[in-house]
Amino acid sequence: MLDRPSRIVAAILAGIWIGAGLATIGAALWLRPSVIPVLLGLCATGYGILWARVALTGRRLTWRLRRTSIEK
């Protein structure tokens, strides 16, 4: 479990990444409609959502590891 300061940092990072992602999408559509900046904005927004999940749950995200037949 994460302590309170770590959760605050995660929430701040979530806000920064989500804001930057949405700003990138808005600027890309307003200034020069192109696919690559919109995709980068979507990736940044998704990364911010992951940080928001960390802030809300209080746990780090991990990869799910599947056991192979050799490890069983």
Backbone as a printed PyTorch tensor [residue, N CA C, xyz], in Angstrom:
tensor([[[  0.8320,  -1.1860,   0.0000],
         [  0.0000,   0.0000,   0.0000],
         [  0.8790,   1.2540,   0.0000]],

        [[  0.4090,   2.2490,  -0.6660],
         [  1.1450,   3.5110,  -0.7230],
         [  0.7280,   4.4140,   0.4330]],

        [[  1.6730,   5.1890,   0.9120],
         [  1.3530,   6.1290,   1.9710],
         [  0.7090,   7.3800,   1.3710]],

        [[  0.2490,   8.2620,   2.2290],
         [ -0.4960,   9.4470,   1.7840],
         [  0.3050,  10.3570,   0.8390]],

        [[  1.5800,  10.6900,   1.1350],
         [  2.3240,  11.5440,   0.2070],
         [  2.4970,  10.9040,  -1.1820]],

        [[  2.6710,   9.5920,  -1.2130],
         [  2.8140,   8.9130,  -2.5090],
         [  1.5230,   8.9690,  -3.3020]],

        [[  0.3980,   8.8580,  -2.6160],
         [ -0.8910,   8.9530,  -3.3090],
         [ -1.1340,  10.3710,  -3.8280]],

        [[ -0.6700,  11.3660,  -3.0760],
         [ -0.8110,  12.7580,  -3.5280],
         [  0.0420,  12.9880,  -4.7770]],

        [[  1.2670,  12.4690,  -4.7630],
         [  2.1370,  12.5920,  -5.9400],
         [  1.5010,  11.8840,  -7.1430]],

        [[  0.9140,  10.7110,  -6.9220],
         [  0.2590,   9.9840,  -8.0080],
         [ -0.9210,  10.7800,  -8.5620]],

        [[ -1.6780,  11.4310,  -7.6850],
         [ -2.8060,  12.2430,  -8.1440],
         [ -2.3300,  13.4560,  -8.9390]],

        [[ -1.2430,  14.0680,  -8.4970],
         [ -0.6890,  15.2080,  -9.2370],
         [ -0.2020,  14.7590, -10.6100]],

        [[  0.5060,  13.6290, -10.6510],
         [  0.9640,  13.1080, -11.9420],
         [ -0.2090,  12.7710, -12.8450]],

        [[ -1.2710,  12.2210, -12.2830],
         [ -2.4550,  11.9090, -13.0820],
         [ -3.0330,  13.1770, -13.6940]],

        [[ -3.1500,  14.2220, -12.8900],
         [ -3.6860,  15.4840, -13.4080],
         [ -2.8170,  16.0810, -14.4940]],

        [[ -1.5090,  16.0090, -14.3140],
         [ -0.5900,  16.5520, -15.3210],
         [ -0.7000,  15.7780, -16.6280]],

        [[ -0.6620,  14.4300, -16.5380],
         [ -0.7050,  13.6250, -17.7670],
         [ -2.0490,  13.7370, -18.4760]],

        [[ -3.1410,  13.7340, -17.7210],
         [ -4.4590,  13.8590, -18.3560],
         [ -4.6040,  15.2380, -18.9790]],

        [[ -4.1870,  16.2750, -18.2630],
         [ -4.2640,  17.6320, -18.8230],
         [ -3.4090,  17.8010, -20.0650]],

        [[ -2.1910,  17.2610, -20.0060],
         [ -1.3090,  17.3670, -21.1760],
         [ -1.8610,  16.5800, -22.3550]],

        [[ -2.4220,  15.4170, -22.0830],
         [ -2.9910,  14.6200, -23.1640],
         [ -4.1760,  15.3010, -23.8180]],

        [[ -5.0680,  15.8430, -23.0040],
         [ -6.2260,  16.5480, -23.5630],
         [ -5.8200,  17.8210, -24.2930]],

        [[ -4.8220,  18.5270, -23.7600],
         [ -4.3270,  19.7280, -24.4410],
         [ -3.6900,  19.3680, -25.7790]],

        [[ -2.9750,  18.2510, -25.8160],
         [ -2.3620,  17.8100, -27.0690],
         [ -3.4240,  17.4520, -28.0940]],

        [[ -4.4520,  16.7470, -27.6610],
         [ -5.5350,  16.3920, -28.5820],
         [ -6.2210,  17.6530, -29.1010]],

        [[ -6.5170,  18.5820, -28.1910],
         [ -7.1750,  19.8290, -28.6060],
         [ -6.3220,  20.6510, -29.5580]],

        [[ -5.0410,  20.7820, -29.2500],
         [ -4.1550,  21.5570, -30.1260],
         [ -3.9760,  20.8600, -31.4690]],

        [[ -3.8930,  19.5400, -31.4430],
         [ -3.7150,  18.8090, -32.7020],
         [ -4.9260,  18.9520, -33.5990]],

        [[ -6.1020,  18.9240, -33.0310],
         [ -7.3110,  19.0460, -33.8530],
         [ -7.5590,  20.4880, -34.2910]],

        [[ -7.1490,  21.4470, -33.4600],
         [ -7.4210,  22.8370, -33.7770],
         [ -6.3840,  23.4150, -34.7430]],

        [[ -5.1120,  23.1420, -34.4990],
         [ -4.0610,  23.7380, -35.3200],
         [ -3.8270,  22.9870, -36.6310]],

        [[ -3.5770,  21.7070, -36.5200],
         [ -3.2900,  20.9260, -37.7120],
         [ -3.8360,  19.5180, -37.5060]],

        [[ -4.9910,  19.2460, -38.0830],
         [ -5.5600,  17.9070, -37.9080],
         [ -4.6210,  16.8360, -38.4650]],

        [[ -4.0850,  16.0400, -37.5810],
         [ -3.1660,  14.9870, -37.9580],
         [ -3.3640,  13.8130, -37.0060]],

        [[ -3.0090,  12.6440, -37.4460],
         [ -3.2580,  11.4380, -36.6640],
         [ -2.2430,  11.2550, -35.5440]],

        [[ -0.9700,  11.4960, -35.8060],
         [  0.0820,  11.1920, -34.8350],
         [ -0.0540,  12.0140, -33.5470]],

        [[ -0.2600,  13.3380, -33.6070],
         [ -0.4310,  14.0700, -32.3420],
         [ -1.6730,  13.6360, -31.5660]],

        [[ -2.7240,  13.2720, -32.2630],
         [ -3.9320,  12.8010, -31.5730],
         [ -3.6490,  11.4750, -30.8710]],

        [[ -2.9240,  10.5830, -31.5350],
         [ -2.5620,   9.3120, -30.9080],
         [ -1.6590,   9.5230, -29.6960]],

        [[ -0.7190,  10.4480, -29.8020],
         [  0.1430,  10.7570, -28.6530],
         [ -0.6700,  11.3330, -27.5000]],

        [[ -1.6350,  12.1660, -27.8170],
         [ -2.5120,  12.7190, -26.7850],
         [ -3.3490,  11.6450, -26.1120]],

        [[ -3.8300,  10.6920, -26.8960],
         [ -4.5970,   9.5890, -26.3260],
         [ -3.7190,   8.7210, -25.4180]],

        [[ -2.4790,   8.4840, -25.8430],
         [ -1.5500,   7.7070, -25.0110],
         [ -1.2550,   8.4350, -23.7030]],

        [[ -1.0380,   9.7350, -23.7660],
         [ -0.7630,  10.5110, -22.5560],
         [ -1.9770,  10.5130, -21.6230]],

        [[ -3.1680,  10.6190, -22.1880],
         [ -4.3760,  10.5820, -21.3770],
         [ -4.5490,   9.2150, -20.7230]],

        [[ -4.2820,   8.1740, -21.4710],
         [ -4.3530,   6.8240, -20.9050],
         [ -3.3570,   6.6110, -19.7860]],

        [[ -2.1590,   7.1420, -19.9590],
         [ -1.1360,   7.0380, -18.9140],
         [ -1.5800,   7.7860, -17.6590]],

        [[ -2.2210,   8.9350, -17.8640],
         [ -2.7620,   9.6820, -16.7300],
         [ -3.8630,   8.9260, -16.0130]],

        [[ -4.6720,   8.2040, -16.7580],
         [ -5.7260,   7.3940, -16.1450],
         [ -5.1170,   6.2760, -15.3020]],

        [[ -4.0070,   5.7130, -15.7750],
         [ -3.3160,   4.7000, -14.9730],
         [ -2.8030,   5.2950, -13.6600]],

        [[ -2.2620,   6.5180, -13.7150],
         [ -1.8000,   7.1740, -12.4940],
         [ -2.9730,   7.4760, -11.5720]],

        [[ -4.1160,   7.8420, -12.1420],
         [ -5.3030,   8.0920, -11.3180],
         [ -5.7420,   6.8120, -10.6230]],

        [[ -5.6200,   5.6970, -11.3150],
         [ -5.9620,   4.4080, -10.7070],
         [ -5.0310,   4.0970,  -9.5300]],

        [[ -3.7520,   4.4120,  -9.6840],
         [ -2.7960,   4.2210,  -8.5850],
         [ -3.1780,   5.1080,  -7.4090]],

        [[ -3.5420,   6.3530,  -7.6890],
         [ -3.9000,   7.2800,  -6.6130],
         [ -5.1690,   6.8310,  -5.8960]],

        [[ -6.1260,   6.2950,  -6.6210],
         [ -7.3860,   5.8820,  -6.0120],
         [ -7.2650,   4.5760,  -5.2370]],

        [[ -6.5330,   3.6210,  -5.7790],
         [ -6.4240,   2.3220,  -5.1200],
         [ -5.3430,   2.3090,  -4.0460]],

        [[ -4.3320,   3.1480,  -4.1920],
         [ -3.2440,   3.1660,  -3.2300],
         [ -2.2520,   2.0420,  -3.4210]],

        [[ -2.2870,   1.4020,  -4.5720],
         [ -1.3510,   0.3110,  -4.8680],
         [ -0.6730,   0.5650,  -6.1990]],

        [[  0.5430,   0.0680,  -6.3110],
         [  1.2430,   0.1480,  -7.5950],
         [  0.6200,  -0.8360,  -8.5690]],

        [[  0.6720,  -0.4910,  -9.8410],
         [  0.1710,  -1.4070, -10.8550],
         [  1.2730,  -2.3800, -11.2340]],

        [[  0.9090,  -3.6220, -11.4080],
         [  1.8740,  -4.6420, -11.7870],
         [  1.3510,  -5.3910, -13.0090]],

        [[  2.2720,  -6.0440, -13.6780],
         [  1.8900,  -6.8960, -14.7960],
         [  1.4160,  -8.2240, -14.2330]],

        [[  0.3890,  -8.7500, -14.8150],
         [ -0.0620, -10.0730, -14.4140],
         [  0.8420, -11.0940, -15.0790]],

        [[  1.4210, -11.9280, -14.2780],
         [  2.3140, -12.9510, -14.8030],
         [  1.5630, -14.2740, -14.8750]],

        [[  1.6310, -14.8730, -16.0310],
         [  1.0080, -16.1840, -16.1880],
         [  2.0430, -17.2580, -15.9100]],

        [[  1.6280, -18.2700, -15.2230],
         [  2.5310, -19.3780, -14.9590],
         [  2.5770, -20.2980, -16.1750]],

        [[  3.7530, -20.6910, -16.5070],
         [  3.8840, -21.6530, -17.5920],
         [  3.8300, -23.0630, -17.0200]],

        [[  3.7010, -24.0360, -17.8610],
         [  3.6090, -25.4150, -17.3760],
         [  4.9020, -25.8620, -16.7080]],

        [[  6.0180, -25.2450, -17.0570],
         [  7.2990, -25.6080, -16.4540],
         [  7.3510, -25.1400, -15.0020]],

        [[  6.7840, -23.9520, -14.6990],
         [  6.8370, -23.3860, -13.3570],
         [  5.8790, -24.0770, -12.3940]],

        [[  4.8500, -24.7350, -12.9100],
         [  3.8580, -25.3700, -12.0400],
         [  4.4240, -26.5970, -11.4630]]])
